[in-house]
C-alpha cells in the first residue's frame, strides 16, 4: 500500500469488485490471487443478495489482510493483467478509483441496511404465508406445507431444522433434538413449527443407501402412508409436500460418495414420478466443500435452484449472521414454493380422478 492509506486501498478494492461483472471473472481473479475456492463460492452467494459486488469486495478485503502492505498492490495488479482486466490496472494508476467510489464505511453500512431489509422481507413473506385456496376456504386443500428432511446419520438434518427455526425467530432452540457429534442420530420423526402454515418434519436417519429403501420406506412416508413414532412402530404419517435430502458432502460417510450420488439420483427420480417436480437437496457445511465439479451428477441432473449449499447453525455455534440467515430463509422460501406447487399437482390429480369417475 506504500503510497496509499488503508482507506484508499479499500476504495481500490471496492472499485475492482464493482467492475467484476460476472461470477466467472470473480473466480478467475480469486484463483490468480490464490484465494480458497470456498471463499470464492461464498463471494458468489453474497453477490446474489442484492449488492452485486459486496461478496467480491469482502473476498478481496480478506485476501489483502493476509498480504504484506508493500507487495499487495503489485500482486493485485499482476493478477488483474493475467485475467484480462488491464483496464482496472490503468484506472488504479490514474487514481480514478478514489474519486467516485463510496467510502468503505458507507459501503458496509449500506450493505448492512440492505441485508436487514432483505431479511425483513423474507420473514414477512414467511410469517404471512398462507395458501390462497385456504384463504378461499377450500376445505380439501391442506393448510400447512410440510417440508420433510431426509438423510443419513450425522448429515445435519436436525441442525438444519434448528437453523431454519433460528434464522426465522432469532432464538436458538434445540427443537429438533440435535445430538452430540458421537451420538448424532434422529431416532424418530419430529415436527418443528416455523409458522402456523409452515412445518418442518425431521425424519429418522437413513439406515443405508440401498435404493430399495426409497420405494419401501421413503416414498410411503412422503405419501403419508407410514411414519415412525418414538417406539419405532409403523403408524400413519403425514404427507410431505416438499422432500429435502440433506447431504453433508464433506463429512466421512458410511458409503462412498458415488453410492450416495446414485441414491440421490434414484430418490429424485421417484419424487419426480410422484410430484412431477424434482427433489430439493441441501448440501451442508459450504466452507468445507470442494468446487461443484466434485459432485457433477447431482448438480447436472437436478435444476440449479434445487441444489443448495448451506452453513448450519449449531447448539455450540449460533452467533447471528445476516448473510447466513438470508441464505437459509431463501432456501426455506424455495421449499415452501416447491411444496405449494406439489400440492397443486396433487389437487389436479385428485380433480382429474373425480372428473373421470363422474363421467364413467
DAVENSUL-V34315 format. One record per residue. N is the residue number from 1. RES is the residue in three letters. SS is DSSP state (@ for helix, = for strand, . for the rest). Layout:
n=N res=RES ss=SS
n=N res=RES ss=SS
This chain:
n=1 res=UNK ss=.
n=2 res=UNK ss=.
n=3 res=UNK ss=.
n=4 res=UNK ss=.
n=5 res=UNK ss=.
n=6 res=UNK ss=@
n=7 res=UNK ss=@
n=8 res=UNK ss=@
n=9 res=UNK ss=@
n=10 res=UNK ss=@
n=11 res=UNK ss=@
n=12 res=UNK ss=@
n=13 res=UNK ss=@
n=14 res=UNK ss=@
n=15 res=UNK ss=@
n=16 res=UNK ss=@
n=17 res=UNK ss=@
n=18 res=UNK ss=@
n=19 res=UNK ss=.
n=20 res=UNK ss=.
n=21 res=UNK ss=.
n=22 res=UNK ss=.
n=23 res=UNK ss=@
n=24 res=UNK ss=@
n=25 res=UNK ss=@
n=26 res=UNK ss=@
n=27 res=UNK ss=@
n=28 res=UNK ss=@
n=29 res=UNK ss=@
n=30 res=UNK ss=@
n=31 res=UNK ss=@
n=32 res=UNK ss=@
n=33 res=UNK ss=.
n=34 res=UNK ss=.
n=35 res=UNK ss=.
n=36 res=UNK ss=.
n=37 res=UNK ss=@
n=38 res=UNK ss=@
n=39 res=UNK ss=@
n=40 res=UNK ss=@
n=41 res=UNK ss=@
n=42 res=UNK ss=@
n=43 res=UNK ss=@
n=44 res=UNK ss=@
n=45 res=UNK ss=@
n=46 res=UNK ss=@
n=47 res=UNK ss=@
n=48 res=UNK ss=.
n=49 res=UNK ss=.
n=50 res=UNK ss=.
n=51 res=UNK ss=.
n=52 res=UNK ss=.
n=53 res=UNK ss=.
n=54 res=UNK ss=@
n=55 res=UNK ss=@
n=56 res=UNK ss=@
n=57 res=UNK ss=@
n=58 res=UNK ss=@
n=59 res=UNK ss=@
n=60 res=UNK ss=@
n=61 res=UNK ss=@
n=62 res=UNK ss=@
n=63 res=UNK ss=@
n=64 res=UNK ss=@
n=65 res=UNK ss=.
n=66 res=UNK ss=.
n=67 res=UNK ss=.
n=68 res=UNK ss=.
n=69 res=UNK ss=@
n=70 res=UNK ss=@
n=71 res=UNK ss=@
n=72 res=UNK ss=@
n=73 res=UNK ss=@
n=74 res=UNK ss=@
n=75 res=UNK ss=@
n=76 res=UNK ss=@
n=77 res=UNK ss=@
n=78 res=UNK ss=@
n=79 res=UNK ss=@
n=80 res=UNK ss=@
n=81 res=UNK ss=@
n=82 res=UNK ss=@
n=83 res=UNK ss=.
n=84 res=UNK ss=.
n=85 res=UNK ss=.
n=86 res=UNK ss=@
n=87 res=UNK ss=@
n=88 res=UNK ss=@
n=89 res=UNK ss=@
n=90 res=UNK ss=@
n=91 res=UNK ss=@
n=92 res=UNK ss=@
n=93 res=UNK ss=@
n=94 res=UNK ss=@
n=95 res=UNK ss=.
n=96 res=UNK ss=@
n=97 res=UNK ss=@
n=98 res=UNK ss=@
n=99 res=UNK ss=.
n=100 res=UNK ss=.
n=101 res=UNK ss=.
n=102 res=UNK ss=.
n=103 res=UNK ss=.
n=104 res=UNK ss=@
n=105 res=UNK ss=@
n=106 res=UNK ss=@
n=107 res=UNK ss=@
n=108 res=UNK ss=@
n=109 res=UNK ss=@
n=110 res=UNK ss=@
n=111 res=UNK ss=@
n=112 res=UNK ss=@
n=113 res=UNK ss=@
n=114 res=UNK ss=@
n=115 res=UNK ss=@
n=116 res=UNK ss=@
n=117 res=UNK ss=@
n=118 res=UNK ss=@
n=119 res=UNK ss=@
n=120 res=UNK ss=@
n=121 res=UNK ss=@
n=122 res=UNK ss=@
n=123 res=UNK ss=@
n=124 res=UNK ss=@
n=125 res=UNK ss=@
n=126 res=UNK ss=@
n=127 res=UNK ss=@
n=128 res=UNK ss=.
n=129 res=UNK ss=.
n=130 res=UNK ss=.
n=131 res=UNK ss=.
n=132 res=UNK ss=@
n=133 res=UNK ss=@
n=134 res=UNK ss=@
n=135 res=UNK ss=@
n=136 res=UNK ss=.
n=137 res=UNK ss=.
n=138 res=UNK ss=.
n=139 res=UNK ss=.
n=140 res=UNK ss=.
n=141 res=UNK ss=.
n=142 res=UNK ss=.
n=143 res=UNK ss=.
n=144 res=UNK ss=.
n=145 res=UNK ss==
n=146 res=UNK ss==
n=147 res=UNK ss==
n=148 res=UNK ss==
n=149 res=UNK ss==
n=150 res=UNK ss==
n=151 res=UNK ss=.
n=152 res=UNK ss==
n=153 res=UNK ss=.
n=154 res=UNK ss=.
n=155 res=UNK ss=.
n=156 res=UNK ss=.
n=157 res=UNK ss=@
n=158 res=UNK ss=@
n=159 res=UNK ss=@
n=160 res=UNK ss=@
n=161 res=UNK ss=@
n=162 res=UNK ss=@
n=163 res=UNK ss=@
n=164 res=UNK ss=@
n=165 res=UNK ss=@
n=166 res=UNK ss=@
n=167 res=UNK ss=@
n=168 res=UNK ss=@
n=169 res=UNK ss=@
n=170 res=UNK ss=.
n=171 res=UNK ss=.
n=172 res=UNK ss=.
n=173 res=UNK ss=.
n=174 res=UNK ss=.
n=175 res=UNK ss=.
n=176 res=UNK ss=.
n=177 res=UNK ss=.
n=178 res=UNK ss=.
n=179 res=UNK ss=.
n=180 res=UNK ss=.
n=181 res=UNK ss=@
n=182 res=UNK ss=@
n=183 res=UNK ss=@
n=184 res=UNK ss=.
n=185 res=UNK ss=.
n=186 res=UNK ss=.
n=187 res=UNK ss=.
n=188 res=UNK ss=.
n=189 res=UNK ss=.
n=190 res=UNK ss==
n=191 res=UNK ss==
n=192 res=UNK ss==
n=193 res=UNK ss==
n=194 res=UNK ss==
n=195 res=UNK ss==
n=196 res=UNK ss=.
n=197 res=UNK ss=.
n=198 res=UNK ss==
n=199 res=UNK ss==
n=200 res=UNK ss==
n=201 res=UNK ss==
n=202 res=UNK ss==
n=203 res=UNK ss=.
n=204 res=UNK ss=.
n=205 res=UNK ss=.
n=206 res=UNK ss==
n=207 res=UNK ss=.
n=208 res=UNK ss=.
n=209 res=UNK ss=.
n=210 res=UNK ss=.
n=211 res=UNK ss=.
n=212 res=UNK ss=@
n=213 res=UNK ss=@
n=214 res=UNK ss=@
n=215 res=UNK ss=@
n=216 res=UNK ss=@
n=217 res=UNK ss=@
n=218 res=UNK ss=@
n=219 res=UNK ss=@
n=220 res=UNK ss=@
n=221 res=UNK ss=@
n=222 res=UNK ss=@
n=223 res=UNK ss=.
n=224 res=UNK ss=.
n=225 res=UNK ss=.
n=226 res=UNK ss=.
n=227 res=UNK ss==
n=228 res=UNK ss==
n=229 res=UNK ss=.
n=230 res=UNK ss=.
n=231 res=UNK ss=.
n=232 res=UNK ss=.
n=233 res=UNK ss=.
n=234 res=UNK ss==
n=235 res=UNK ss==
n=236 res=UNK ss=.
n=237 res=UNK ss=.
n=238 res=UNK ss=.
n=239 res=UNK ss=.
n=240 res=UNK ss=.
n=241 res=UNK ss=.
n=242 res=UNK ss==
n=243 res=UNK ss==
n=244 res=UNK ss==
n=245 res=UNK ss==
n=246 res=UNK ss==
n=247 res=UNK ss==
n=248 res=UNK ss=.
n=249 res=UNK ss=.
n=250 res=UNK ss=.
n=251 res=UNK ss=.
n=252 res=UNK ss=.
n=253 res=UNK ss=.
n=254 res=UNK ss=.
n=255 res=UNK ss=.
n=256 res=UNK ss=.
n=257 res=UNK ss=@
n=258 res=UNK ss=@
n=259 res=UNK ss=@
n=260 res=UNK ss=@
n=261 res=UNK ss=@
n=262 res=UNK ss=@
n=263 res=UNK ss=@
n=264 res=UNK ss=@
n=265 res=UNK ss=@
n=266 res=UNK ss=@
n=267 res=UNK ss=@
n=268 res=UNK ss=@
n=269 res=UNK ss=@
n=270 res=UNK ss=@
n=271 res=UNK ss=@
n=272 res=UNK ss=@
n=273 res=UNK ss=@
n=274 res=UNK ss=@
n=275 res=UNK ss=@
n=276 res=UNK ss=.
n=277 res=UNK ss=.
n=278 res=UNK ss=.
n=279 res=UNK ss=.
n=280 res=UNK ss==
n=281 res=UNK ss==
n=282 res=UNK ss==
n=283 res=UNK ss==
n=284 res=UNK ss==
n=285 res=UNK ss=.
n=286 res=UNK ss=@
n=287 res=UNK ss=@
n=288 res=UNK ss=@
n=289 res=UNK ss=.
n=290 res=UNK ss=.
n=291 res=UNK ss=.
n=292 res=UNK ss=@
n=293 res=UNK ss=@
n=294 res=UNK ss=@
n=295 res=UNK ss=@
n=296 res=UNK ss=@
n=297 res=UNK ss=@
n=298 res=UNK ss=@
n=299 res=UNK ss=@
n=300 res=UNK ss=@
n=301 res=UNK ss=@
n=302 res=UNK ss=.
n=303 res=UNK ss=.
n=304 res=UNK ss=@
n=305 res=UNK ss=@
n=306 res=UNK ss=@
n=307 res=UNK ss==
n=308 res=UNK ss==
n=309 res=UNK ss==
n=310 res=UNK ss==
n=311 res=UNK ss=.
n=312 res=UNK ss=.
n=313 res=UNK ss=.
n=314 res=UNK ss=.
n=315 res=UNK ss=.
n=316 res=UNK ss=.
n=317 res=UNK ss=.
n=318 res=UNK ss=.
n=319 res=UNK ss=.
n=320 res=UNK ss=.
n=321 res=UNK ss=.
n=322 res=UNK ss=@
n=323 res=UNK ss=@
n=324 res=UNK ss=@
n=325 res=UNK ss=@
n=326 res=UNK ss=@
n=327 res=UNK ss=@
n=328 res=UNK ss=@
n=329 res=UNK ss=@
n=330 res=UNK ss=@
n=331 res=UNK ss=@
n=332 res=UNK ss=@
n=333 res=UNK ss=@
n=334 res=UNK ss=@
n=335 res=UNK ss=@
n=336 res=UNK ss=@
n=337 res=UNK ss=@
n=338 res=UNK ss=@
n=339 res=UNK ss=@
n=340 res=UNK ss=@
n=341 res=UNK ss=@
n=342 res=UNK ss=@
n=343 res=UNK ss=@
n=344 res=UNK ss=@
n=345 res=UNK ss=@
n=346 res=UNK ss=@
n=347 res=UNK ss=@
n=348 res=UNK ss=@
n=349 res=UNK ss=@
n=350 res=UNK ss=@
n=351 res=UNK ss=@
n=352 res=UNK ss=@
n=353 res=UNK ss=@
n=354 res=UNK ss=@
n=355 res=UNK ss=@
n=356 res=UNK ss=@
n=357 res=UNK ss=@
n=358 res=UNK ss=@
n=359 res=UNK ss=@
n=360 res=UNK ss=.
